[in-house]
């Protein structure tokens, strides 16, 4: 269900359940979190097989849950996105086809979201009397702004790649998300990891700035020869 393939500096993690539009069951969520935690490459490309990126939680599972089971499913999904945020690797969501509900939330946990022209996004949970519980209410407004986040969540409407780009839900529309992963992976892994940690820092600004100073100093020391060579070339 969750396939992992190391291809050079990029680890490709595929949700491989196309007959169910890559809908996720509890065990799949655990496997997805483990795949990212254990990725040995500096960049991870997350993708879905078939015509969907990810349809979110498997509704066959959801329909049979009691209150405790619902809590557990929500907690497992939240652990996935937290694992994405905590990983040293840069996680790129390559959205090709439908991202629905939890699929949008999984993408929100990634460091970068890129879409193909065939991508579409929706948070349809409200039509079932639900909402996104894999961190969607915490992250969607942070990424898109409150107005667009409210619109998506309250209407349940589907938006195409161009609209998602306007909202800031994705940063680019590309034919091949792998090209973006390769572009990022061409840079030094320690710089990528440091950039991710600093961008993900939610502490107060003075604390962030102090950490930024130290991280910058570490990188200058580590890459002194490359910096000097670049200066000579200029």
N, C-alpha and C positions, 0 to 999 in steps of 0.2 A: 504493500500500500504506500509506504514512504520509501522511495528509492534514493540512494546517495551515490553519486559518481564524482570522483576527483578528476578534473580535467585541467592540468597545469596549475595555475594559481587560483582557479575557481572551482569551488565545490558546488555541483548542481544537485539540489534537493528537489525531487519531484513528488507531487501528490498524485498517485497513480491509481485512481479509481474512476475512470471516465464514465462507466455505466451509471454511476450515481453522481455525476458532475463533480467528482472529487469531494463529496460530502464527508465530514470527519466524524468518526466515532471516538469514544474515550481513549481506546488504545492507540488510535491514530494520532491523537493529540500528544500523548506521551512520547510516541516515536518521533514525532516532528520536533518536539523540544529536545530530545536526545540527539537527533541528527545535527541540529545546530550547535548544541553544546560540544559535541565531539568532532565537529568539522575541523580538519587540519589545514585548510586553505585560508588565506587572508580575506577572501571574498566568497560569499555564498549567494548563489542565484536560486531563488525559490520560484518554482513554476508548477503549473498543473498540466496533466495529460488531457488530450482530447479537446473539446470545445469550451471548457470552463477552466478558470483559474481555481476557484474553490466555491462551492455552494454553501459553505458554512457547516453548521452542525447537521448531522443526519437526523431528519425529522422522524424517521422510524424509531430512533433511539429516544428523541425528546418526548414523543407521544406516550412512551411507557414509563416516564420518570415520575417518582414521587418527589416530595419537597426536598428530602435529603439528596436524592439523585440529581435534582436540578442544581442544587448548591455545588455538588461535586463536579458536574459538567462545566459549570461556569468557572469554578476554581481551576480546573485543568486547562481551559482555554486561556485564562489569564496567566497561568504559569508559562504557556507557550510564548506569549508576547513578551513577558518579562525575560524569558531566556534569550529571545532575540535581542532585546535591548542590552542585556548584560554581556553578551558574547563579544569577544575581541574582534571576531570577523565582522566585516561590513556585510549586512544582509540586504540584498536587492530583490524586491518583489517584481518579477516580470509578469505582468497581468496580460494574458492573451485570452480573450473570451470573457465569460461571466464571472464576476466576483459578487457574491451575495451574502448578506448578513455577516456571519462569522468569517467568511472569506475576506470581506472588507476589513474586518478587525485584525485578522492575521496580517494583512498587508500593512495596516497602520502600525503594527509592531516592528516592521522592517525599517531600516535606515533610509532607504530610497525606494520609491515606487515609480516604475516606468510602465507605460501601457502601449500595446499595439493598437492600430486603428480599429481592430475588432473588439477591443475591450469594452466592457460596460460594468457599471457599479450600481448597487442598490442595497438599502437596509430595509428589507420588507417585513421585518419582525412585527411591526405595529399592526399589520393586517391580520396577524394571528393573536393579537393581544399581548405581544412580547416586545422586547427590545434587545439590542446587542449587549450581551453580558460578558464578552471576552475583552473588556476594556474599552468598548466602543464609546460609552458615554464620557469616559475620561480622555480619550485621545482624538475623537473625531473633531470636536470643537477646537482643540489645540492645533490640529493640522489645517483645517478648512476655515476656521473662524466660526463663531457661534451662529451667525445667520444661516450660512449654507449647511452647517451641521444640523440645525433644527429643521431646515427644509427637508434634507434627506431622511432624517429619522422620523419626522412626524408625517410626512407624505408617503414614505415607502417607495417613492418614484425611482425609476431607472434613469441613469444618466450615461451618456456616451463618453468616449475618451476625451473629446474636445472640451466637453463641459467639466469633466474631472480635472483637466489641465487648468481651466480657468479658476476652478475652486481651490486649486493647490493640492488636491488629493493625489495627483501624480505630478512629477516634475518634467517629464518628457513623453512624447509619443514617438515611438520608434518601430521599425519593422522587425527588429530582432533584439530582444532584451539582453541576449548573451553579449552583444557588442558593447553594451554599457558596462556589464560586469567585467569584461576584458579590459575596457578603458580604465576602470578603477583599479583593477588588479595589476596594472602596469606600474603602479607607484609603490614605494617602499612600505612593507607591511607594518612596520612600527609607526610610521607617520599616519597610516590609515587608522590604526587602532587608537592612537593618541587623539586624532581628530574626532573620532567617534565618541570617545570618552568625554572630551570637552564639550562637544555639541549636545551630548545627552545629559550633561550635568544640570540638575535642577536646584542646586544650592543657591544661596544669595550671591549677588554679583561680586562683591569683594572676595569671597571664597573662591568663586569660579576663576577670577582673575589671578589670584595667587597660584592656583593649580595650573593655570595656563602658562604662567611664567616658568614654573618648574618643568612642565612638559616640553616647552619650547627649548629650554636650556639642554634638556636631555637629548633632544633631536639634533640640535646644533653640534653637540659633542659627538654624537653617533655618526653624523654625516659630514664631518668637517672636510674630508677629502673631496667628496662629491661637490660640496658647496664651492670649494676653492677651484676645482676643475671647471665648474660652470662659469665662475667669474672670469677665468682666463679665456674661455671661449667667447664671452661677450666682448 
